[in-house]
């Protein structure tokens, strides 16, 4: 399958959180192949270093930063380094998350706080850190990653789904407050994407049930999610802001 090339993405300065594997890896590769200047962070150091090495043949080798996004001071320091390295930030992709399963009775106050830190809080503070550079550049794009899980009310994910539902509200608020600065903000809502992590949760029978519940056959891949992200961050989507964009093969 041939993929779209977006001239407006060439040379753009892109930061991607959670870029070391899964959907994030697909995003790093896709933007690098578009000729963008990409930096990304993750806590998976060997995988991330291997990804950067694999993409060293691109026009610009992606820059990897090891960072635990639960540490807001570390996040803010990293974002400052990224801005200096790239000369600015045009596109921010808030992708990092963790969908560990949990039961209601097992949730403690500490676990609640940790899950919000992993899945929600860093998206706001990464945006806060990137916004001044976007304003100086005359505009920018923020893509927050949500999840279909809360739309389907999947079991054993109550904290993850609480955070992911809040992200859609965060997107709407940021889009309103930043629109006059020509900063567009949208949410991408993936369905069940075939990654090594998702294979941890589903048996072949479980995967078959998901495909049966979709309108379309087949499994969504990270490259498919990246295709939507690239469109939304390109100039072709210049009037798309404040909304949620599903890529779920019609999973209901």
Secondary structure, DSSP 8 states (H G I E B T S, - for coil): ------GGGTT-EEEEETTTSHHHHHHHHHHHHTT-EEEEEES-HHHHHHHHHHTTTSSS--EEEE--TT-HHHHHHHHHHHHHHHTS-SEEEE---------GGG--HHHHHHHHIIIIIHHHHHHHHHHHHHHHHT-EEEEEE--THHHHT-TT-HHHHHHHHHHHHHHHHHHHHHGGGTEEEEEEEE--B--HHHHHH--HHHHHHHHHHSSS-S-B-HHHHHHHHHHHHSGGGTT--S-EEEESTT--
